[in-house]
Amino acid sequence: MAQSTRKIYLDSASTGCVEQSVVDAMVPYFHDKYYASDGDHQGARTAREEESNCMRDLRSQLNSRDDDRIILTSSGTEACNQVIKSVYFTAQSSCHGRTQIITSLADHPAITRPCRFVQERGIPVCFLPCDLGGYVSVESLKKYISEKTALVSITWASHITGVMNPVEEICRIAHEHGALVHIDAVQCLGKIPFSFVATDADFISLSAHKFHGPKGAGLLVYRNGAYAVPLIHGENQMEGNRGGTVNFPGLIGITEAVRVAVSTQSQVSSKVRTQRDRFEEALMKMARDINVPINIIGRESPRLPHISFVSFENNTQKVLTTLDSNGILVSHFYAPGSLAVQGIRFSLSKHTTDEEIDQTVHTIAQALHP
C-alpha cells in the first residue's frame, strides 16, 4: 500500500506542536532580550524582574500558594528525578527512619527508573499493583504504607490509557501516615481542571511540550516546607534549587503555554472528548458489524478526555502497520496492568479534526476487514 503524503497526528500524549503565541512570546528572548539573570547590570536586573513575573503568573495559573516553590527544569522527567532522588540524598544525612518510596507498576519510566536507581542503592521501594488500565486502588496503598514511608509518587493519569488515579484520596492517606506525595501531572494540564492547592500534593511535575509549549522546559512545583535536593549544583539560580543559567526562552514559553492551556481547558476538553467518544463508538460498531475483537481499555474508568487505548488482540500489529503506512501517527504500548495485552494509543489534540477521526476509522476498517 502506498504511503500517504498527508499525516494525521494522533500521538499528542507524546508531544505536540508549539502554540503560535508561545513561539511569538519566546522569539525576543533569543535576539533582543538575551540577558542572563545573574549579573549586576541593567539587563540582568530586567531579566530577574521578568523571571519574578513569570513565577508570579505561574503560581496564579496553577493555583498554587504565594510561598510555594517553582523550579524551571529541562523536562518533566528531570522534575520527577529530583523528587525521587531527594529521598535517597536525604537518607544519607538523616536518621529519621523514613526512607521507603511507594509508587506503582503503571507509572511512567520517569518515575519507575529513578525508583529502581535508588532501590539499588538501599532505598526500599514498593511498586503497587494496578488494574489493566493503570488504576491504583487506595486499598492497595493502605496495605503497604507505613511510618517508614517517606514518599508516595503516583501518576495522576496513565500516559498509556488516560485512566486517572484518585490523587486527592492518595494524598489524604499519605499525609495521615506522615508521608509526602509527588504527583506526575505531565499528561493532565489543559485536559482537566488543574489546581495545585486542591490536590493537596507536596510536589507536582509538569512538562511544557505536553500542552503545546517548547521541548526542554518543565516545572517542579512544591509546597513551602517540602524539600527537593538540587540535582544540579552551580550558582544560585532558581533560589539555589537548580544551578545553571536560566533557560529564559523556555521560561517565557512554558509560562505562556500554561496560560493558554488553563484558559482554554474547558473548550478543548469538550472538543476532544466528543471526538474521542465518537471514535470509540465507531470502533465498537465495527467490532459488531464484522465480528472482530476490539477492546477499549479503561473505558469504564475516569479518564483524560483525549486518550483512547485500544487492543485489537491478534490484529493489533496489523492495524498498527496499516495506520503507519497510511500516514496516521499513533503509539504502541503494552497495557499498564499486563505485559500480555498490547494495544494502540490514539491521543487527540485541539488540532485534531473530525475528518481525521473518520479517516482513521476507515483505515482501521480496511485493516480488519476479512
C-alpha positions in Angstrom: 0.0 0.0 0.0 1.4 3.4 -1.0 2.4 5.7 1.9 0.2 8.8 2.2 1.9 12.2 2.0 -0.6 13.7 4.4 0.0 12.9 8.0 -2.7 12.5 10.6 -1.2 13.1 14.0 -2.9 11.1 16.8 0.0 11.0 19.2 -0.4 14.2 21.2 0.2 12.3 24.5 3.8 12.0 23.3 4.3 15.6 22.2 2.6 18.4 20.3 3.2 21.4 18.1 4.1 24.6 19.8 1.3 27.2 20.2 1.9 30.2 17.9 1.5 32.6 20.8 4.2 30.7 22.7 6.6 31.0 19.7 5.9 34.7 19.5 6.5 35.2 23.2 9.8 33.3 23.1 11.4 34.9 20.0 12.6 38.1 21.6 14.5 36.2 24.2 16.7 34.6 21.5 17.6 38.0 19.9 16.9 41.2 21.9 16.3 40.1 25.5 19.1 37.6 25.8 20.4 38.6 29.2 21.2 36.2 32.0 19.6 37.0 35.3 22.7 36.5 37.5 24.6 39.7 36.7 24.7 43.2 38.1 23.9 45.3 35.1 20.6 46.7 33.9 20.0 43.8 31.5 20.4 41.3 34.3 18.1 43.2 36.6 15.5 43.3 33.9 15.8 39.5 33.5 15.4 39.0 37.2 12.2 41.1 37.2 10.8 39.1 34.3 11.7 35.8 36.0 9.8 37.0 39.0 6.9 38.0 36.9 6.8 34.5 35.2 6.9 32.8 38.6 4.0 35.0 39.8 2.0 34.2 36.7 2.7 30.5 37.0 1.5 30.5 40.7 -1.7 32.2 39.6 -2.4 29.9 36.7 -1.6 26.7 38.6 -3.5 27.9 41.7 -0.5 27.5 44.0 0.2 29.5 47.2 2.3 32.6 47.2 5.0 30.7 49.2 5.0 27.6 47.1 8.2 26.9 45.2 8.5 26.6 41.4 11.7 25.3 39.7 12.1 25.5 36.0 13.6 22.2 34.8 14.6 20.8 31.4 11.6 18.3 31.5 9.0 16.5 33.5 11.5 13.7 33.7 14.0 15.9 35.5 11.4 17.1 37.9 10.4 13.5 38.8 14.0 12.6 39.2 14.7 15.5 41.5 11.8 14.5 43.9 12.6 10.8 44.0 16.4 11.2 44.3 15.8 13.7 47.1 14.7 10.8 49.3 18.0 9.0 48.6 20.1 12.1 49.3 18.2 12.9 52.4 18.5 9.4 53.7 22.3 9.7 53.5 22.3 12.6 56.0 19.3 11.9 58.2 18.4 9.3 60.9 14.7 10.0 61.0 14.0 6.5 59.6 11.6 7.4 56.8 13.2 6.0 53.6 10.5 4.0 51.8 9.1 5.1 48.4 5.8 3.9 47.2 4.9 4.1 43.5 3.1 1.9 41.0 3.8 -0.6 38.3 1.8 1.7 36.0 3.9 4.8 36.4 5.9 6.4 33.7 9.6 5.4 33.4 10.4 8.9 34.6 9.3 7.7 38.0 9.9 3.9 37.9 13.5 4.1 36.6 14.8 6.6 39.3 12.9 4.5 41.8 14.9 1.4 40.6 18.1 3.6 40.8 17.6 4.5 44.4 16.4 0.9 45.2 19.7 -0.4 44.0 21.4 1.9 46.5 19.5 0.8 49.5 16.2 2.7 49.4 13.2 0.4 49.9 10.7 0.8 47.1 7.2 -0.6 46.9 5.6 -0.9 43.5 1.8 -1.1 43.9 -0.2 -3.3 41.6 -2.7 -1.8 39.2 -5.6 -2.9 37.0 -5.3 -3.3 33.3 -5.9 0.4 32.7 -3.3 1.5 35.2 -5.7 2.4 38.1 -4.1 2.1 41.6 -6.6 1.5 44.3 -6.5 3.3 47.7 -6.9 -0.1 49.4 -3.6 -1.2 47.9 -1.9 2.0 49.2 -3.4 1.4 52.7 -2.0 -2.1 52.7 1.6 -1.0 52.1 2.1 2.4 53.5 3.7 2.7 57.0 5.5 5.0 59.3 8.6 4.3 57.3 7.2 5.7 54.1 8.9 8.9 53.0 7.3 9.5 49.7 4.3 8.3 47.7 4.9 9.1 43.9 1.9 8.4 41.7 0.9 9.4 38.2 -2.3 11.4 38.1 -3.3 9.8 34.8 -1.8 7.0 32.8 0.2 8.1 29.8 -1.0 4.9 28.0 -4.7 4.7 28.8 -5.5 8.1 30.3 -7.1 6.4 33.3 -7.0 8.7 36.3 -5.9 7.8 39.8 -7.7 9.2 42.9 -5.0 11.7 43.8 -6.9 13.6 46.5 -7.6 10.4 48.4 -4.0 9.2 47.9 -2.7 12.5 49.3 -5.0 12.2 52.3 -3.9 8.7 53.2 -0.2 9.5 52.7 -0.4 12.6 54.9 -2.2 10.7 57.6 0.9 8.5 57.7 3.3 11.4 57.6 4.5 10.8 54.1 5.0 13.3 51.3 3.3 13.0 47.9 4.6 13.6 44.4 2.1 13.6 41.6 3.3 13.2 38.0 0.7 15.5 36.3 2.5 15.7 32.9 -0.5 14.5 30.9 -3.1 16.5 32.8 -2.6 20.2 32.3 -5.0 21.6 29.8 -7.1 18.4 29.8 -8.8 18.6 33.2 -9.3 21.5 35.7 -6.0 22.0 37.5 -5.2 23.3 41.0 -2.1 22.5 42.9 -3.7 23.5 46.1 -6.8 21.4 45.5 -4.8 18.2 45.0 -3.1 18.7 48.4 0.1 17.2 46.9 3.5 18.2 48.1 5.1 18.0 44.7 3.8 18.2 41.1 5.8 17.8 37.9 4.8 19.2 34.5 6.3 19.3 31.0 5.7 22.1 28.5 5.7 20.1 25.3 2.7 18.1 26.5 0.5 21.2 26.4 1.8 22.9 23.2 4.8 24.5 24.9 8.5 24.1 24.0 10.5 21.0 24.5 13.3 21.4 27.0 11.1 23.1 29.7 9.4 21.5 32.6 8.3 22.6 36.1 8.6 21.2 39.6 6.0 22.8 41.8 6.2 22.1 45.6 4.8 23.5 48.7 6.7 25.5 51.2 8.1 23.1 53.8 8.7 20.3 51.4 12.3 20.0 50.2 13.8 19.0 46.9 17.5 18.4 46.9 19.1 20.0 43.9 20.3 17.7 41.2 22.4 20.3 39.6 24.7 22.5 41.7 26.2 25.8 40.5 25.3 29.4 41.1 22.2 30.5 42.9 19.6 30.2 40.1 16.1 29.1 41.0 16.8 30.2 44.6 19.6 27.7 44.8 17.4 24.8 43.7 18.8 24.2 40.2 22.2 25.6 39.1 22.9 26.8 35.6 21.9 29.9 33.6 18.1 30.1 33.4 16.6 29.0 30.1 14.8 32.3 29.6 13.1 31.4 26.3 11.9 28.2 27.9 10.6 30.0 31.0 8.8 32.5 28.9 7.4 29.7 26.6 6.2 27.5 29.4 4.5 30.5 31.2 2.6 31.3 28.0 1.8 27.7 27.3 0.4 27.3 30.9 -1.7 30.4 30.4 -3.2 29.1 27.1 -3.7 25.6 28.4 -5.6 26.7 31.5 -7.7 29.4 29.8 -8.8 27.0 27.0 -9.1 23.8 29.0 -12.8 23.6 29.2 -13.3 24.2 25.5 -10.5 21.9 24.4 -11.5 19.1 26.7 -15.1 19.2 25.5 -14.0 19.1 21.9 -11.5 16.2 22.2 -13.9 14.2 24.4 -16.6 14.4 21.9 -14.2 13.3 19.1 -12.8 10.5 21.3 -16.2 9.2 22.2 -17.3 9.2 18.6 -14.2 7.4 17.5 -14.7 4.7 20.2 -18.4 4.3 19.3 -17.4 3.7 15.7 -14.9 1.1 16.7 -17.5 -0.7 18.8 -19.9 -0.7 15.9 -17.1 -2.0 13.7 -16.5 -4.9 16.1 -20.1 -5.9 16.0 -20.5 -5.5 12.2 -17.5 -7.5 11.1 -17.2 -9.7 14.3 -13.7 -8.8 15.3 -12.4 -8.4 18.8 -11.8 -4.7 19.8 -11.3 -3.8 23.5 -11.0 -0.2 24.7 -9.0 -0.5 27.9 -10.1 1.7 30.7 -13.3 2.9 29.0 -15.4 2.4 32.1 -12.9 4.3 34.4 -12.4 8.0 34.8 -10.1 9.1 32.0 -8.5 12.0 30.4 -10.7 13.2 27.6 -8.1 12.9 24.7 -6.7 9.4 25.1 -8.1 6.1 23.8 -6.1 2.9 24.3 -7.4 0.1 22.1 -6.5 -3.6 21.9 -7.3 -5.3 18.6 -5.9 -8.6 20.1 -4.1 -10.6 17.4 -4.8 -7.9 14.9 -3.0 -5.1 16.8 0.2 -5.3 14.8 -1.7 -5.4 11.5 -3.7 -2.4 12.4 -0.6 -0.5 13.6 1.3 -1.3 10.3 -1.7 -0.2 8.2 -2.1 3.1 10.1 1.6 3.9 9.7 1.6 3.1 6.0 -1.3 5.5 5.6 0.4 8.3 7.5 -1.6 8.0 10.7 0.8 8.5 13.6 0.0 6.7 16.8 1.9 4.8 19.6 2.0 1.2 20.5 2.2 0.0 24.2 1.5 -2.9 26.4 -1.3 -2.3 28.9 -0.1 -0.9 32.2 -1.5 -3.9 34.1 -0.3 -6.7 31.8 2.6 -7.4 29.5 0.4 -9.9 27.8 -2.0 -7.2 26.4 -0.8 -4.9 23.7 -2.7 -2.0 22.2 -2.6 1.2 20.2 -2.8 4.6 21.9 -4.8 7.2 20.0 -4.3 10.6 21.6 -6.1 13.7 20.2 -5.3 17.4 20.5 -7.0 20.7 19.9 -5.9 20.5 16.3 -7.5 17.1 15.6 -10.3 17.3 13.0 -13.5 15.3 12.6 -12.3 14.3 9.1 -9.1 12.9 10.6 -11.1 10.8 13.0 -13.3 9.5 10.2 -10.2 8.7 8.0 -8.7 6.8 10.9 -11.8 4.7 11.5 -11.9 4.0 7.7 -8.3 2.9 7.7 -8.7 0.6 10.7 -11.7 -1.0 9.0 -9.5 -1.6 5.9 -7.0 -3.4 8.1 -9.6 -5.6 9.9 -12.0 -6.4 7.1 -12.0 -10.1 6.3 
